[in-house]
């Protein structure tokens, strides 16, 4: 099974990225053909300082490798290293109605939050569909808020195949993970743009400070508390073992425990789970050539697939290149 997913290089990666996507990616690499790309074309909708854009792209690669991505099992590459994806995006745009894009909830949400409504933002689903379809992906692991984009990719594959009378593009399927929405310190979905994130690899003391600032209610220490309504417990349950979660849940319901104690428990499990990866990341930072080698080798594998698919796409469309006319 071929698995495809991407992560935007638009800011420092945080716990929501890990629990909502990266953790599942790393698990899937054990038994599947996995292609993971750093979405640096997509991130141009929000990051337009060249040096910062390059640095953030490199940081995503560092984060994945530190967390355990195995270059021998999975491909990790820059979106921009496979130019065929933008060619396919243009072709898809010629068979996709504007009405489909106007229904995109992510576009409406971002504009409502003050992001400039550029054509890049509006056409984001077309490029995302190209990302998926160019590799004939079977499964795309996503959070609940991204399911619409997979459905749009399915529609675009259908539009192309119907328009040109060939089943060239494969219908992908979404795969939801166990953490479709990860709460931030304010209870909203954790997001870079909301300023409510807990970064993956901040120094331990800074991470602990963020965890201790998670918003809770004013229930007294001695009173029972509802774990299902607590942002601290929601994060703890996603990181701790089932036995640990059950034990903390029992303490919530029994009363006699303050939220501060629950936050300390979350900080401890965070450090246990991600502390070793932080140390690996420090070591990887000292070897930038290794990181670049991984990206380039992976891009070669990904582009080989993309070129095969684009050859069929061009043929279906009747696109002729110079080399074709001289055979």
C-alpha positions in Angstrom: 0.0 0.0 0.0 1.3 3.4 -0.9 0.9 6.1 1.8 1.3 9.8 1.0 1.3 12.8 3.3 2.8 16.2 3.7 3.7 18.7 6.4 3.9 22.4 5.7 7.1 24.2 6.4 5.3 27.3 7.6 6.5 27.4 11.2 8.0 25.5 14.1 6.4 22.0 14.4 4.4 21.4 17.5 2.6 18.7 19.5 -0.5 19.0 17.3 1.6 18.1 14.2 3.1 15.1 16.0 0.0 13.7 17.5 -2.3 14.6 14.6 -0.1 13.4 11.8 3.6 12.6 12.3 3.2 9.9 14.9 0.9 8.0 12.5 3.3 8.5 9.6 6.2 6.9 11.6 4.0 4.0 12.5 2.9 3.4 8.9 6.5 3.3 7.6 6.9 -0.1 9.2 4.7 -2.0 6.8 3.9 0.3 3.8 5.5 2.2 1.0 5.5 5.7 2.5 6.1 9.1 0.7 6.3 12.1 3.0 6.9 15.5 1.5 7.7 18.9 3.0 5.1 21.2 1.6 7.2 24.2 0.8 5.1 25.3 -2.2 2.1 25.4 0.1 3.9 27.3 2.8 4.5 30.2 0.3 1.0 31.3 1.0 2.1 32.4 4.5 6.0 32.5 4.5 7.6 34.8 2.0 11.0 35.6 3.5 13.5 33.4 1.5 16.0 32.7 4.3 13.2 31.8 6.8 11.5 29.7 4.2 14.7 27.7 3.6 15.4 27.3 7.3 11.8 26.1 8.1 12.0 23.5 5.3 15.3 22.2 6.7 13.8 22.2 10.2 10.9 19.9 9.2 13.4 17.4 7.8 15.3 17.5 11.1 12.2 17.0 13.1 11.1 13.9 11.0 14.5 12.3 11.2 14.8 13.0 14.9 11.4 11.5 15.6 12.4 8.3 13.9 11.7 8.4 10.2 13.8 5.7 8.6 15.2 6.8 5.1 15.5 3.1 4.3 11.8 2.6 4.7 10.2 5.9 3.9 10.9 8.7 1.5 11.2 12.3 2.9 11.6 15.0 0.3 10.9 18.6 -0.6 7.7 19.2 -2.6 9.7 21.6 -4.8 12.1 18.9 -5.8 9.3 17.2 -7.9 8.3 19.9 -10.4 5.8 17.6 -12.1 3.4 18.3 -9.2 2.9 21.9 -10.3 2.4 20.8 -13.9 -0.3 18.3 -12.8 -1.9 21.1 -10.6 -2.3 23.3 -13.7 -3.9 20.4 -15.7 -6.3 19.6 -12.9 -7.3 23.3 -12.7 -8.5 23.0 -16.3 -11.0 20.4 -15.4 -12.1 21.6 -12.0 -15.0 24.0 -11.5 -14.6 27.1 -9.3 -17.6 26.0 -7.4 -15.7 23.1 -5.8 -13.0 25.4 -4.6 -15.4 28.0 -3.3 -16.8 25.3 -1.0 -13.4 24.7 0.7 -13.9 25.3 4.4 -10.2 25.7 5.1 -10.0 28.7 2.7 -13.0 30.4 4.4 -11.5 29.7 7.8 -8.1 31.2 6.9 -9.6 34.3 5.3 -11.8 34.8 8.3 -8.7 34.7 10.5 -7.1 37.5 8.5 -4.9 35.6 6.0 -4.8 37.4 2.6 -7.1 35.7 0.1 -4.5 35.1 -2.6 -5.0 32.8 -5.6 -2.5 30.5 -4.1 -4.7 30.1 -1.0 -7.8 29.7 -3.1 -6.2 27.1 -5.4 -4.6 25.3 -2.4 -6.9 22.2 -2.9 -5.8 21.8 -6.5 -2.1 21.7 -5.6 -2.9 19.3 -2.7 -4.8 17.0 -5.1 -1.8 17.1 -7.4 0.5 16.1 -4.5 -1.7 13.1 -3.9 -2.5 12.0 -7.4 1.0 12.4 -8.9 2.1 9.4 -6.9 -1.0 7.2 -7.3 -1.4 7.2 -3.6 -3.7 4.6 -2.0 -4.1 6.2 1.4 -3.6 9.7 2.8 -3.5 9.9 6.6 -5.2 13.1 7.7 -6.9 14.8 10.6 -10.7 15.3 10.5 -10.3 18.9 9.3 -8.5 17.8 6.1 -11.0 15.1 4.9 -12.7 17.6 2.6 -9.4 18.1 0.7 -9.1 14.3 0.1 -12.7 14.3 -1.1 -11.8 17.1 -3.5 -8.8 15.1 -4.8 -11.1 12.2 -5.4 -13.4 14.5 -7.4 -10.5 16.0 -9.4 -9.3 12.5 -10.3 -12.8 11.7 -11.5 -13.0 14.9 -13.5 -9.7 14.2 -15.3 -10.5 10.6 -16.0 -14.0 11.4 -17.3 -12.8 14.4 -19.4 -10.1 12.5 -21.2 -11.7 9.1 -21.2 -8.9 7.2 -19.5 -8.6 5.9 -15.9 -5.1 7.5 -15.5 -5.5 9.0 -12.0 -6.1 6.8 -9.0 -8.8 7.6 -6.4 -7.1 8.0 -3.0 -8.7 7.3 0.3 -8.4 9.2 3.6 -7.3 7.5 6.7 -8.3 9.2 10.0 -6.0 8.8 13.0 -6.9 8.6 16.7 -6.2 12.2 17.3 -8.2 14.2 14.7 -8.1 17.4 16.7 -5.4 18.1 19.3 -6.3 20.9 21.7 -3.9 23.9 22.3 -3.2 25.6 25.6 -6.4 27.6 25.1 -8.7 24.7 24.2 -8.9 25.5 20.5 -7.3 23.3 17.9 -3.5 23.5 18.4 -2.1 25.7 15.6 0.9 27.8 14.8 -1.4 30.6 13.6 -3.4 30.6 16.9 -0.4 31.1 19.1 -1.6 28.2 21.3 0.9 25.5 20.5 3.4 23.5 22.5 6.5 23.2 20.3 8.1 19.8 19.9 11.7 20.7 20.6 11.8 23.7 22.8 14.1 23.5 25.8 12.5 21.4 28.6 11.9 24.4 30.9 10.1 26.3 28.2 7.9 23.3 27.3 7.0 22.9 31.0 6.1 26.5 31.2 3.7 26.2 28.2 2.1 23.1 29.7 1.6 24.8 33.0 -0.3 27.6 31.2 -2.9 25.3 29.7 -6.4 26.7 30.3 -8.5 24.9 32.9 -11.7 25.7 34.8 -12.0 26.8 38.5 -13.1 23.5 40.1 -11.6 23.4 43.6 -8.8 20.9 44.4 -11.0 18.8 46.6 -13.8 18.4 44.2 -14.2 15.7 41.5 -13.3 16.8 38.0 -14.5 15.7 34.6 -11.5 14.4 32.6 -13.5 14.5 29.3 -13.8 18.3 29.6 -10.2 19.0 30.5 -7.6 20.0 27.9 -4.7 18.7 30.1 -6.2 15.3 30.2 -7.0 15.3 26.5 -3.3 15.8 25.7 -2.2 13.3 28.4 -4.4 10.6 27.0 -2.9 11.0 23.6 0.7 10.6 24.9 0.5 8.3 27.9 -0.1 4.5 28.0 -3.7 3.3 28.4 -2.9 2.2 32.0 -1.5 5.6 32.9 -4.5 7.3 31.4 -6.9 5.2 33.3 -5.1 5.9 36.6 -5.1 9.6 36.0 -8.8 9.5 35.0 -9.6 7.8 38.3 -7.9 10.6 40.2 -9.8 13.2 38.3 -13.1 11.6 39.2 -12.2 11.0 42.8 -11.3 14.6 43.7 -8.4 15.7 45.8 -6.1 16.5 42.9 -5.5 20.0 41.5 -5.0 20.7 37.8 -1.4 21.7 38.6 -0.6 18.1 39.5 -2.2 16.9 36.2 -0.1 19.4 34.3 3.0 18.1 36.0 2.1 14.6 34.9 1.6 15.8 31.4 5.0 17.5 31.4 6.7 14.3 32.6 5.1 12.1 29.9 6.0 14.7 27.3 9.6 14.6 28.3 9.6 10.8 28.4 8.2 10.6 24.9 9.9 13.4 23.1 13.1 14.1 25.2 15.2 11.4 23.4 14.1 12.8 20.0 15.2 16.3 21.1 18.7 14.9 21.8 18.8 13.1 18.4 17.8 16.4 16.7 20.7 18.2 18.3 23.1 15.6 16.9 21.5 15.8 13.4 21.9 19.6 13.4 25.6 19.0 13.4 25.4 17.0 10.1 23.5 19.0 7.6 25.0 17.1 4.7 23.4 13.9 5.9 19.9 15.6 6.0 20.4 17.0 2.5 21.5 13.6 1.2 18.3 12.0 2.6 16.1 14.7 0.9 17.8 14.4 -2.4 17.8 10.6 -2.5 14.1 10.5 -1.5 13.3 13.1 -4.2 14.8 10.9 -6.9 12.6 8.0 -5.9 9.5 10.2 -5.7 10.2 11.9 -9.0 10.6 8.6 -10.8 7.0 7.8 -9.9 5.8 11.3 -10.8 7.4 11.2 -14.2 5.7 7.9 -15.1 2.3 9.3 -14.1 2.9 12.6 -15.9 3.8 10.7 -19.1 0.4 9.1 -19.0 -1.3 12.3 -18.1 0.3 14.2 -21.0 -0.6 11.4 -23.4 -4.2 11.4 -22.3 -4.4 15.2 -22.7 -2.7 15.2 -26.1 0.2 17.3 -24.9 3.2 16.9 -27.3 6.7 17.9 -26.3 9.6 18.6 -28.7 11.2 15.3 -28.1 8.0 13.5 -29.2 8.0 15.2 -32.6 11.5 14.0 -33.4 11.2 10.3 -32.7 
